[in-house]
């Protein structure tokens, strides 16, 4: 169970480090947001190695780096993700667009 808690903390840290919402992180990883939320909250009982590889990959990490003794500080996103509606609302207000000029 300690490994599940470690993974949960690491993916939360990586998501925060890169300024992503849970929705954006799930999209970047290519998994359902509800499943991602269960992983990040540590509510999954077990995590398969294939899932650990998928969680690490978008941050330019190998699976062993995600679960190793220390999380590398020089992570970078392998590709960008379209902004979520949640991110849009939190930055610009609901349904507001920038006014021209």
TIFITOR-127494 format. One record per residue (C-alpha): residue number from 1; x, y, z. Coordinates in steps of 0.1 Angstrom, whole numbers, plus 2048, in hexadecimal, padded with zeros to 3 digits. Last residue first. Layout:
+-----+------+-------+-----+
! num ! east ! north !  up !
+-----+------+-------+-----+
! NUM !    X !     Y !   Z !
...
+-----+------+-------+-----+
***
This chain:
+-----+------+-------+-----+
! num ! east ! north !  up !
+-----+------+-------+-----+
! 101 !  7AC !   9D1 ! 6E8 !
! 100 !  795 !   9B3 ! 6E4 !
!  99 !  784 !   9A6 ! 703 !
!  98 !  792 !   986 ! 712 !
!  97 !  778 !   96C ! 714 !
!  96 !  763 !   963 ! 731 !
!  95 !  750 !   942 ! 733 !
!  94 !  755 !   93E ! 758 !
!  93 !  773 !   952 ! 765 !
!  92 !  794 !   956 ! 753 !
!  91 !  7AD !   942 ! 767 !
!  90 !  797 !   92A ! 77B !
!  89 !  77E !   926 ! 75F !
!  88 !  798 !   91C ! 745 !
!  87 !  7A9 !   904 ! 75C !
!  86 !  788 !   8F3 ! 763 !
!  85 !  780 !   8F2 ! 73E !
!  84 !  7A0 !   8E0 ! 738 !
!  83 !  7BD !   8EE ! 725 !
!  82 !  7C9 !   8D8 ! 708 !
!  81 !  7E6 !   8C3 ! 712 !
!  80 !  80B !   8C8 ! 70A !
!  79 !  824 !   8AE ! 702 !
!  78 !  841 !   89B ! 712 !
!  77 !  83D !   8B0 ! 732 !
!  76 !  85D !   8B8 ! 744 !
!  75 !  86D !   8AA ! 764 !
!  74 !  88D !   8B8 ! 771 !
!  73 !  888 !   8B3 ! 796 !
!  72 !  88B !   88D ! 796 !
!  71 !  874 !   87C ! 7B0 !
!  70 !  889 !   86C ! 7CB !
!  69 !  88B !   849 ! 7D9 !
!  68 !  87D !   83A ! 7B9 !
!  67 !  858 !   835 ! 7B0 !
!  66 !  855 !   84F ! 794 !
!  65 !  87A !   849 ! 789 !
!  64 !  874 !   824 ! 787 !
!  63 !  856 !   829 ! 76F !
!  62 !  86C !   83E ! 757 !
!  61 !  867 !   864 ! 757 !
!  60 !  862 !   87D ! 73B !
!  59 !  843 !   88C ! 74D !
!  58 !  82A !   87C ! 734 !
!  57 !  83A !   85A ! 73A !
!  56 !  838 !   857 ! 760 !
!  55 !  812 !   850 ! 764 !
!  54 !  812 !   838 ! 746 !
!  53 !  830 !   824 ! 754 !
!  52 !  81F !   823 ! 776 !
!  51 !  7FF !   816 ! 765 !
!  50 !  813 !   7FA ! 753 !
!  49 !  823 !   7F1 ! 775 !
!  48 !  800 !   7EB ! 783 !
!  47 !  7F3 !   7FF ! 7A0 !
!  46 !  7E2 !   7EF ! 7BE !
!  45 !  7C8 !   7F8 ! 7D8 !
!  44 !  7BD !   818 ! 7C6 !
!  43 !  7B2 !   834 ! 7DE !
!  42 !  7D4 !   846 ! 7DE !
!  41 !  7C4 !   867 ! 7D6 !
!  40 !  7D8 !   86A ! 7B6 !
!  39 !  7CF !   847 ! 7AA !
!  38 !  7AA !   84B ! 7B1 !
!  37 !  7AA !   86D ! 7A0 !
!  36 !  7BC !   85E ! 781 !
!  35 !  7A1 !   843 ! 77F !
!  34 !  786 !   85E ! 780 !
!  33 !  799 !   872 ! 766 !
!  32 !  79A !   855 ! 74D !
!  31 !  7BC !   84F ! 73F !
!  30 !  7D3 !   85C ! 724 !
!  29 !  7EF !   86A ! 739 !
!  28 !  7EB !   88D ! 72B !
!  27 !  7C5 !   88A ! 72E !
!  26 !  7C8 !   87E ! 752 !
!  25 !  7E0 !   89B ! 75A !
!  24 !  7C9 !   8B4 ! 74A !
!  23 !  7AA !   8A9 ! 75D !
!  22 !  7BE !   8A7 ! 77E !
!  21 !  7C8 !   8CC ! 777 !
!  20 !  7EB !   8D3 ! 76C !
!  19 !  804 !   8ED ! 778 !
!  18 !  823 !   8D9 ! 76F !
!  17 !  82F !   8D6 ! 793 !
!  16 !  80C !   8D0 ! 79F !
!  15 !  807 !   8B2 ! 788 !
!  14 !  82A !   8A5 ! 791 !
!  13 !  823 !   8A8 ! 7B6 !
!  12 !  801 !   897 ! 7B4 !
!  11 !  811 !   87B ! 79E !
!  10 !  82C !   877 ! 7B9 !
!   9 !  814 !   877 ! 7D7 !
!   8 !  7FD !   85C ! 7C7 !
!   7 !  81B !   847 ! 7BD !
!   6 !  828 !   847 ! 7E1 !
!   5 !  806 !   83F ! 7EF !
!   4 !  803 !   821 ! 7D7 !
!   3 !  826 !   816 ! 7E1 !
!   2 !  81E !   817 ! 806 !
!   1 !  800 !   800 ! 800 !
+-----+------+-------+-----+
***
